[in-house]
């Protein structure tokens, strides 16, 4: 066979592969429907394990890498779960006959939430001075609206969100109001004003980005402001998904977020800043990189592409933000000191303490 013949044969196989994948996806949708009718959860970890183990064995028998077989099947499982989760969200339809207003709906998370609510049957209006979203009712200025919606979502930047919440308190909308802020202490006055005005209020923090398709393994944090009805309504929005729900107080949220977001962001910003100031060319370092360097550089690269304004707010506006930055500074100083002092025992102690701490990630308390 000529090279062209071989390429044509490869193209035909690629088409067959995609056709089989499409058939598998369609079957996944049917499985989602059957699970829903039987009252079963969308995700079955035992079944997934069986599929992955079988994929590894089948790959070996075909002369392929077991890791390749598992990797391909993981990707297909994830795609199937995404389709099943969407089917579940639509089928739940708890927003049918209800209305929602998303203030800041043209932003990244605002847009995600707009589509999420629409999938549940809500008639969504987007309020955003920057632009409209195709297929949705639009308001360039939410302040001109009568605010009669069943649900009002505030998806604006953190500083703006508190101003919006304060103004909503003066308008006293009839529906439930909640924000999507990454921090809650800067919103304390706005949330308190809404509660004082008798507005049904809660606050949530989706711990994922706007490009997230599958919520399995993702967390959504719900802030308990002492108003059970609003808290439960917000939580019900995510019941059809596979997201893990966490309920906590406002101050506990920001204290923990100082480490979960603040520290991890600061570490990566410090990492790529040190590299940028080193005088070494990025391509030269990449040409002799290690597994650890590659993993770290991938994360740092993603962080570098995020919004500087948002990331500064997460560092600057958190009442507990200095706590994690101070911890990072002390840790770096400790590392520098034990190296300068030629103190391998102190270095080893740092490593062992970290190993012991990280081993407890799956434990309670």
MARGU-919862 format. One line per field, with one value per residue (C-alpha): residue number from 1; residue in one letter; x, y, z. Coordinates in steps of 0.1 Angstrom, whole numbers, plus 5000, padded with zeros to 4 digits. Layout:
<pases>
n [NUM,...]
res [A,...]
xx [X,...]
yy [Y,...]
zz [Z,...]
</pases>
This chain:
<pases>
n [1,2,3,4,5,6,7,8,9,10,11,12,13,14,15,16,17,18,19,20,21,22,23,24,25,26,27,28,29,30,31,32,33,34,35,36,37,38,39,40,41,42,43,44,45,46,47,48,49,50,51,52,53,54,55,56,57,58,59,60,61,62,63,64,65,66,67,68,69,70,71,72,73,74,75,76,77,78,79,80,81,82,83,84,85,86,87,88,89,90,91,92,93,94,95,96,97,98,99,100,101,102,103,104,105,106,107,108,109,110,111,112,113,114,115,116,117,118,119,120,121,122,123,124,125,126,127,128,129,130,131,132,133,134,135,136,137,138,139,140,141,142,143,144,145,146,147,148,149,150,151,152,153,154,155,156,157,158,159,160,161,162,163,164,165,166,167,168,169,170,171,172,173,174,175,176,177,178,179,180,181,182,183,184,185,186,187,188,189,190,191,192,193,194,195,196,197,198,199,200,201,202,203,204,205,206,207,208,209,210,211,212,213,214,215,216,217,218,219,220,221,222,223,224,225,226,227,228,229,230,231,232,233,234,235,236,237,238,239,240,241,242,243,244,245,246,247,248,249,250,251,252,253,254,255,256,257,258,259,260,261,262,263,264,265,266,267,268,269,270,271,272,273,274,275,276,277,278,279,280,281,282,283,284,285,286,287,288,289,290,291,292,293,294,295,296,297,298,299,300,301,302,303,304,305,306,307,308,309,310,311,312,313,314,315,316,317,318,319,320,321,322,323,324,325,326,327,328,329,330,331,332,333,334,335,336,337,338,339,340,341,342,343,344,345,346,347,348,349,350,351,352,353,354,355,356,357,358,359,360,361,362,363,364,365]
res [X,X,X,X,X,X,X,X,X,X,X,X,X,X,X,X,X,X,X,X,X,X,X,X,X,X,X,X,X,X,X,X,X,X,X,X,X,X,X,X,X,X,X,X,X,X,X,X,X,X,X,X,X,X,X,X,X,X,X,X,X,X,X,X,X,X,X,X,X,X,X,X,X,X,X,X,X,X,X,X,X,X,X,X,X,X,X,X,X,X,X,X,X,X,X,X,X,X,X,X,X,X,X,X,X,X,X,X,X,X,X,X,X,X,X,X,X,X,X,X,X,X,X,X,X,X,X,X,X,X,X,X,X,X,X,X,X,X,X,X,X,X,X,X,X,X,X,X,X,X,X,X,X,X,X,X,X,X,X,X,X,X,X,X,X,X,X,X,X,X,X,X,X,X,X,X,X,X,X,X,X,X,X,X,X,X,X,X,X,X,X,X,X,X,X,X,X,X,X,X,X,X,X,X,X,X,X,X,X,X,X,X,X,X,X,X,X,X,X,X,X,X,X,X,X,X,X,X,X,X,X,X,X,X,X,X,X,X,X,X,X,X,X,X,X,X,X,X,X,X,X,X,X,X,X,X,X,X,X,X,X,X,X,X,X,X,X,X,X,X,X,X,X,X,X,X,X,X,X,X,X,X,X,X,X,X,X,X,X,X,X,X,X,X,X,X,X,X,X,X,X,X,X,X,X,X,X,X,X,X,X,X,X,X,X,X,X,X,X,X,X,X,X,X,X,X,X,X,X,X,X,X,X,X,X,X,X,X,X,X,X,X,X,X,X,X,X,X,X,X,X,X,X,X,X,X,X,X,X,X,X,X,X,X,X]
xx [5000,5012,5015,4983,4965,4976,4965,4931,4928,4938,4912,4885,4895,4893,4858,4848,4863,4842,4811,4816,4822,4790,4771,4785,4775,4739,4739,4751,4721,4698,4716,4711,4674,4673,4692,4669,4637,4652,4662,4699,4728,4744,4779,4788,4824,4824,4812,4838,4866,4854,4854,4889,4904,4888,4902,4937,4935,4920,4947,4974,4958,4958,4995,4988,4999,4976,4979,4967,4937,4928,4934,4911,4884,4887,4882,4851,4837,4841,4824,4796,4791,4790,4762,4744,4747,4733,4704,4698,4698,4674,4651,4649,4634,4629,4631,4601,4577,4602,4622,4658,4679,4717,4734,4768,4755,4779,4809,4826,4809,4777,4774,4780,4753,4729,4731,4729,4697,4682,4689,4668,4639,4643,4634,4667,4673,4709,4717,4751,4762,4789,4768,4738,4739,4721,4689,4683,4663,4686,4689,4718,4710,4694,4685,4657,4640,4611,4630,4601,4622,4621,4659,4685,4721,4749,4779,4799,4835,4838,4840,4810,4791,4789,4776,4750,4739,4736,4715,4693,4687,4671,4649,4638,4632,4607,4629,4659,4692,4727,4761,4789,4818,4852,4854,4826,4841,4841,4804,4795,4778,4758,4746,4738,4718,4698,4690,4681,4657,4639,4652,4657,4694,4723,4757,4775,4810,4813,4848,4854,4860,4836,4850,4839,4815,4814,4807,4817,4845,4839,4828,4802,4803,4771,4773,4748,4735,4708,4681,4673,4648,4672,4701,4680,4668,4704,4715,4686,4700,4729,4711,4708,4746,4774,4789,4799,4781,4798,4780,4799,4799,4811,4842,4852,4849,4873,4898,4900,4899,4930,4949,4929,4930,4952,4982,4980,4978,5006,5028,5024,5028,5060,5072,5068,5080,5112,5116,5109,5135,5161,5176,5172,5152,5120,5127,5161,5147,5120,5146,5160,5129,5120,5086,5082,5091,5067,5038,5045,5050,5017,4998,5018,5011,4973,4975,4994,4965,4939,4926,4951,4923,4904,4935,4945,4911,4914,4947,4939,4902,4902,4902,4923,4945,4977,4976,4984,5009,5028,5028,5043,5070,5080,5081,5105,5126,5128,5139,5165,5178,5183,5201,5223,5231,5240,5213,5201,5181,5160,5155,5145,5121,5104,5099,5086,5062,5048,5045,5026,5003,4995,4988,4958,4940,4914,4909,4883,4893]
yy [5000,5035,5062,5078,5044,5040,5075,5069,5037,5056,5083,5057,5041,5076,5080,5046,5055,5087,5069,5043,5071,5089,5056,5052,5087,5081,5049,5069,5092,5062,5049,5083,5081,5045,5056,5085,5064,5038,5065,5057,5082,5093,5081,5045,5043,5005,5003,5028,5008,4976,4994,5008,4975,4957,4985,4979,4941,4945,4969,4945,4916,4939,4947,4982,5001,4994,5031,5041,5019,5034,5069,5066,5050,5077,5103,5085,5080,5117,5126,5102,5115,5151,5141,5122,5151,5176,5152,5151,5188,5193,5165,5179,5211,5227,5262,5256,5285,5305,5336,5346,5377,5373,5406,5404,5376,5384,5377,5343,5328,5349,5333,5298,5303,5318,5286,5265,5281,5280,5243,5239,5257,5292,5321,5340,5377,5389,5423,5435,5468,5451,5429,5407,5369,5353,5336,5354,5385,5414,5445,5469,5483,5461,5492,5500,5466,5460,5431,5407,5376,5344,5344,5371,5361,5386,5376,5408,5415,5413,5451,5457,5428,5445,5477,5457,5439,5471,5487,5455,5459,5493,5479,5448,5423,5396,5367,5350,5368,5352,5361,5340,5358,5341,5360,5367,5390,5420,5413,5413,5447,5440,5406,5420,5448,5424,5403,5434,5445,5412,5400,5362,5359,5334,5332,5306,5300,5276,5261,5257,5278,5288,5262,5234,5209,5180,5189,5155,5159,5197,5215,5242,5261,5275,5301,5297,5332,5318,5317,5281,5286,5305,5282,5251,5267,5274,5239,5224,5240,5216,5184,5172,5175,5154,5184,5180,5205,5221,5244,5268,5302,5334,5338,5301,5303,5332,5318,5285,5302,5322,5289,5271,5300,5327,5305,5284,5315,5333,5302,5301,5338,5337,5307,5323,5357,5341,5324,5356,5375,5348,5358,5322,5318,5298,5276,5267,5256,5236,5218,5201,5201,5174,5158,5181,5212,5203,5197,5230,5250,5237,5250,5283,5289,5285,5309,5334,5336,5344,5378,5399,5421,5391,5375,5407,5410,5375,5384,5420,5419,5388,5397,5365,5369,5381,5349,5326,5350,5352,5314,5313,5339,5320,5287,5301,5317,5284,5266,5292,5291,5254,5253,5283,5266,5233,5217,5185,5174,5205,5201,5164,5175,5199,5171,5146,5171,5179,5143,5135,5165,5157,5121,5133,5149,5121,5121,5139,5167]
zz [5000,4993,5019,5007,5009,5045,5054,5038,5059,5090,5083,5079,5112,5129,5115,5129,5163,5165,5154,5181,5207,5196,5200,5234,5244,5232,5253,5283,5280,5281,5311,5328,5322,5335,5367,5373,5369,5393,5418,5415,5417,5385,5395,5404,5415,5417,5381,5370,5386,5369,5335,5341,5352,5322,5299,5312,5307,5272,5262,5274,5254,5223,5227,5239,5270,5300,5309,5274,5278,5312,5300,5270,5291,5318,5292,5278,5313,5321,5288,5295,5331,5318,5295,5322,5347,5321,5315,5352,5356,5328,5340,5375,5361,5395,5379,5356,5359,5379,5370,5377,5373,5370,5377,5360,5338,5309,5330,5331,5362,5356,5321,5336,5361,5335,5315,5346,5357,5322,5320,5352,5335,5349,5327,5331,5325,5322,5336,5325,5310,5289,5266,5262,5259,5229,5238,5271,5281,5287,5309,5306,5340,5367,5387,5362,5368,5392,5408,5409,5400,5422,5423,5420,5416,5420,5398,5398,5411,5449,5455,5432,5447,5482,5466,5447,5478,5498,5470,5468,5505,5499,5471,5491,5462,5468,5457,5472,5467,5467,5455,5439,5456,5462,5495,5520,5546,5521,5516,5553,5553,5522,5534,5568,5552,5532,5563,5582,5554,5556,5522,5519,5516,5514,5498,5478,5464,5435,5438,5401,5371,5343,5319,5341,5325,5350,5387,5400,5425,5426,5457,5462,5495,5510,5537,5565,5573,5596,5570,5563,5535,5513,5521,5512,5479,5469,5478,5458,5427,5428,5439,5403,5399,5414,5432,5468,5491,5521,5545,5568,5584,5567,5588,5586,5548,5544,5570,5550,5516,5527,5524,5497,5472,5488,5496,5464,5443,5462,5459,5421,5416,5437,5416,5382,5395,5407,5373,5354,5376,5374,5340,5327,5295,5299,5269,5282,5315,5297,5276,5308,5330,5355,5364,5394,5374,5346,5370,5388,5356,5343,5373,5374,5337,5343,5373,5352,5327,5353,5361,5380,5394,5408,5422,5439,5454,5468,5484,5495,5506,5527,5564,5570,5540,5558,5579,5549,5534,5567,5568,5534,5542,5574,5556,5529,5556,5575,5543,5535,5571,5573,5539,5549,5582,5566,5588,5571,5602,5601,5564,5569,5597,5573,5548,5573,5589,5555,5545,5577,5573,5536,5545,5565,5535,5535,5573,5593,5618]
</pases>
